[in-house]
Amino acid sequence: MKLNNTLYCIVLFVVQISFGQVSGSKEILGQILEQSTPVNGVNIINNNTQVTAVSDENGMFSIVAKEGDVLVFSSVNLESLKRRISIEDLETNSLRIKMSAKEIELKEVIVNENAHITAENLGIIPQGQKKYTPAERKVYTATSTSVDKILNSISGRTSMLKKEVKIEKKEALFRKLEYLFEENYYTDRLKIPSEHIKGFQLYCVDNPEFAVSLNTKNKTMSMFLITGLAQEYLTIIEHEK
């Protein structure tokens, strides 16, 4: 009987210790953003308890933590981030985590003696001279002399040619976007109806930030931006119904 009482006290002591260890722990909800775009697939780990979580397509996540725990956020294309949980975080039960895209450093390119020969290498044209597209060459020709400028300005030809340049650049961006994502990326991931994909692509290339990401071949940034643009476009087509 005395032995049973001793075992009972030991069990009760262990339970009290365990309860003390988890007391204060709480499930915390949060959202991860890169600039203003939700980010999915970010790994979250509680450094103190080793509990893990992953953000969903809306950047949302939930994880159990207590005051003083350190959460570590990491992703392939984002800079890692640490956040110590405060009493305010537990009271509001909401975290808003802003992460930054990693800067990709390009390796130095060394040109050897077998490098591709160009008109610049041969000295035919100056180094760094602007290369014009067909539409840009027309604008340059139409405005290359003062007489041309006056005559073409009066006739409206210069304005028309500049519009051609804008259209040409937009078509180039549109072609880049077509090769960047498969059709199921729009329908399954971004929830864009298949009949609206072309219209959505045109909406994207009109966005200055997205155009820059296409021209600089920054697919990570394009993926971040296109998520927000998809939400905007879905709202537009919903209002048009």
C-alpha positions as CSV (number, residue, x, y, z in Angstrom):
1,M,0.0,0.0,0.0
2,K,2.8,2.3,0.9
3,L,4.5,1.5,-2.5
4,N,1.3,2.3,-4.4
5,N,1.1,5.7,-2.7
6,T,4.7,6.4,-3.7
7,L,4.0,5.5,-7.3
8,Y,0.9,7.7,-7.3
9,C,2.9,10.7,-6.1
10,I,5.6,10.1,-8.7
11,V,3.0,10.0,-11.5
12,L,1.3,13.1,-10.2
13,F,4.7,14.9,-10.0
14,V,5.5,14.0,-13.7
15,V,2.0,15.2,-14.8
16,Q,2.5,18.5,-13.0
17,I,5.9,19.0,-14.7
18,S,4.5,18.2,-18.1
19,F,1.6,20.5,-17.6
20,G,4.0,23.3,-16.5
21,Q,6.1,22.8,-19.7
22,V,3.2,23.2,-22.1
23,S,1.4,25.8,-20.1
24,G,1.3,29.1,-22.0
25,S,1.5,27.3,-25.4
26,K,-1.0,28.4,-27.9
27,E,-1.9,27.9,-31.5
28,I,-0.9,31.0,-33.4
29,L,-2.3,32.0,-36.8
30,G,-0.2,33.9,-39.3
31,Q,0.3,35.0,-42.9
32,I,3.6,35.3,-44.9
33,L,4.0,38.0,-47.5
34,E,6.8,39.0,-50.0
35,Q,6.1,42.7,-50.5
36,S,2.3,42.5,-50.6
37,T,2.0,39.1,-52.2
38,P,1.1,36.0,-50.1
39,V,3.8,33.3,-50.3
40,N,3.1,29.6,-50.2
41,G,5.5,26.7,-49.4
42,V,7.4,28.5,-46.7
43,N,8.7,26.2,-44.0
44,I,8.2,27.3,-40.4
45,I,9.9,25.6,-37.4
46,N,9.6,26.3,-33.7
47,N,13.3,26.2,-32.6
48,N,12.3,25.5,-29.0
49,T,9.9,22.6,-29.6
50,Q,10.9,21.5,-33.2
51,V,7.2,21.8,-34.2
52,T,6.9,22.5,-37.9
53,A,4.4,24.0,-40.4
54,V,4.1,25.1,-44.0
55,S,2.3,28.2,-45.4
56,D,-0.6,27.5,-47.9
57,E,-1.4,29.2,-51.2
58,N,-2.7,32.3,-49.4
59,G,0.5,32.5,-47.2
60,M,-1.5,31.3,-44.2
61,F,-0.1,29.0,-41.5
62,S,-0.7,27.9,-37.9
63,I,1.8,26.7,-35.3
64,V,1.8,26.0,-31.6
65,A,4.2,28.3,-29.6
66,K,4.5,30.2,-26.3
67,E,6.2,33.4,-25.2
68,G,9.9,33.4,-25.8
69,D,9.8,30.6,-28.5
70,V,11.7,31.4,-31.7
71,L,10.1,30.7,-35.1
72,V,12.3,30.3,-38.1
73,F,10.9,31.0,-41.6
74,S,12.8,29.6,-44.6
75,S,12.2,29.1,-48.3
76,V,14.4,28.4,-51.4
77,N,13.9,31.8,-53.0
78,L,13.5,33.9,-49.8
79,E,15.9,35.2,-47.2
80,S,15.5,33.3,-43.9
81,L,13.8,35.1,-41.0
82,K,13.6,34.5,-37.3
83,R,10.8,35.8,-35.0
84,R,10.7,35.6,-31.2
85,I,7.1,35.2,-29.9
86,S,6.0,37.9,-27.5
87,I,3.1,38.1,-25.1
88,E,1.5,40.6,-27.6
89,D,1.7,37.9,-30.3
90,L,-0.1,35.4,-28.1
91,E,-2.8,37.9,-27.1
92,T,-3.6,39.0,-30.7
93,N,-3.1,35.4,-31.9
94,S,-2.0,36.7,-35.3
95,L,1.4,37.1,-37.0
96,R,2.1,39.1,-40.2
97,I,5.5,38.0,-41.5
98,K,7.2,40.0,-44.3
99,M,10.0,38.2,-46.1
100,S,12.4,39.3,-48.9
101,A,13.4,37.7,-52.1
102,K,17.0,36.5,-52.3
103,E,19.3,38.5,-54.5
104,I,20.9,36.2,-57.1
105,E,24.6,37.1,-57.7
106,L,25.7,36.4,-61.2
107,K,29.2,34.9,-61.7
108,E,31.7,36.9,-63.7
109,V,31.8,36.0,-67.4
110,I,35.2,35.8,-69.0
111,V,35.3,36.0,-72.8
112,N,38.0,33.9,-74.4
113,E,39.6,34.0,-77.8
114,N,36.8,31.8,-79.2
115,A,34.1,34.2,-78.2
116,H,31.3,35.0,-80.7
117,I,32.4,37.8,-83.2
118,T,30.1,40.7,-83.5
119,A,30.0,44.0,-85.3
120,E,31.0,45.7,-82.0
121,N,34.0,43.4,-81.6
122,L,35.2,44.2,-85.1
123,G,34.8,48.0,-84.5
124,I,32.2,48.4,-87.2
125,I,29.8,50.0,-84.7
126,P,30.6,51.6,-81.4
127,Q,30.6,49.5,-78.2
128,G,27.2,49.8,-76.3
129,Q,25.3,51.4,-79.2
130,K,21.6,51.0,-78.8
131,K,20.1,48.2,-80.8
132,Y,16.7,49.1,-82.3
133,T,13.8,46.9,-83.0
134,P,12.1,47.4,-86.5
135,A,9.4,49.7,-85.0
136,E,12.0,51.7,-83.1
137,R,14.1,52.1,-86.2
138,K,11.1,53.6,-88.0
139,V,10.6,56.1,-85.1
140,Y,14.4,57.0,-85.2
141,T,14.2,57.6,-89.0
142,A,11.1,59.7,-88.7
143,T,12.7,62.0,-86.0
144,S,16.4,61.9,-87.1
145,T,16.4,65.4,-88.6
146,S,14.5,68.6,-87.7
147,V,12.7,68.6,-91.1
148,D,11.6,65.0,-90.5
149,K,10.4,65.8,-87.0
150,I,8.2,68.7,-88.2
151,L,6.7,67.0,-91.2
152,N,6.0,63.7,-89.4
153,S,4.7,65.5,-86.3
154,I,2.2,67.4,-88.5
155,S,1.1,64.3,-90.3
156,G,0.8,62.3,-87.1
157,R,3.2,59.7,-88.4
158,T,5.5,60.0,-85.4
159,S,2.7,59.4,-82.9
160,M,1.6,56.3,-84.9
161,L,5.1,54.9,-85.0
162,K,5.5,55.4,-81.3
163,K,2.3,53.4,-80.8
164,E,3.8,50.7,-82.9
165,V,6.8,50.5,-80.6
166,K,4.6,50.1,-77.6
167,I,2.6,47.4,-79.3
168,E,5.8,45.6,-80.3
169,K,7.1,45.7,-76.8
170,K,3.8,44.4,-75.4
171,E,3.8,41.6,-77.9
172,A,7.3,40.6,-76.9
173,L,6.3,40.5,-73.2
174,F,3.2,38.5,-74.1
175,R,5.3,35.9,-75.8
176,K,7.7,35.7,-72.8
177,L,4.7,35.2,-70.5
178,E,3.2,32.4,-72.7
179,Y,6.4,30.4,-72.3
180,L,6.8,31.1,-68.6
181,F,3.7,29.2,-67.2
182,E,1.7,26.2,-68.4
183,E,-2.0,26.6,-68.9
184,N,-2.8,24.4,-65.8
185,Y,-0.8,26.9,-63.7
186,Y,-3.4,29.6,-64.4
187,T,-6.5,27.3,-64.0
188,D,-5.3,25.2,-61.0
189,R,-3.0,27.5,-59.1
190,L,-4.4,31.0,-59.9
191,K,-8.0,29.9,-60.4
192,I,-8.3,31.8,-63.7
193,P,-11.0,30.3,-66.0
194,S,-9.5,28.9,-69.2
195,E,-11.5,31.3,-71.4
196,H,-10.0,34.2,-69.5
197,I,-6.3,33.2,-69.6
198,K,-5.4,35.3,-72.7
199,G,-7.2,38.4,-71.2
200,F,-5.4,37.8,-67.9
201,Q,-2.0,37.6,-69.6
202,L,-2.6,41.0,-71.3
203,Y,-3.6,42.4,-68.0
204,C,-0.3,41.2,-66.5
205,V,1.9,42.6,-69.2
206,D,0.3,46.0,-68.7
207,N,1.5,46.0,-65.1
208,P,4.9,47.9,-65.0
209,E,6.4,45.8,-62.1
210,F,5.4,42.6,-63.8
211,A,6.9,43.8,-67.1
212,V,10.2,44.5,-65.4
213,S,10.2,41.0,-63.9
214,L,9.7,39.5,-67.3
215,N,12.4,41.6,-69.0
216,T,14.9,40.8,-66.2
217,K,13.9,37.1,-66.3
218,N,13.2,37.1,-62.6
219,K,10.7,34.2,-62.5
220,T,10.5,34.3,-58.7
221,M,9.3,37.9,-58.7
222,S,7.0,37.1,-61.6
223,M,5.4,34.3,-59.5
224,F,5.0,36.6,-56.5
225,L,3.4,39.4,-58.6
226,I,1.1,37.2,-60.7
227,T,-0.6,35.9,-57.6
228,G,-1.8,39.4,-56.6
229,L,-2.7,40.3,-60.2
230,A,-4.8,37.1,-60.4
231,Q,-6.8,38.2,-57.4
232,E,-7.3,41.6,-58.9
233,Y,-8.4,40.1,-62.3
234,L,-10.8,37.6,-60.7
235,T,-12.5,40.6,-58.9
236,I,-12.8,42.4,-62.2
237,I,-14.4,39.6,-64.1
238,E,-16.7,38.9,-61.2
239,H,-18.0,42.5,-61.3
240,E,-18.5,42.2,-65.1
241,K,-20.9,39.3,-64.7
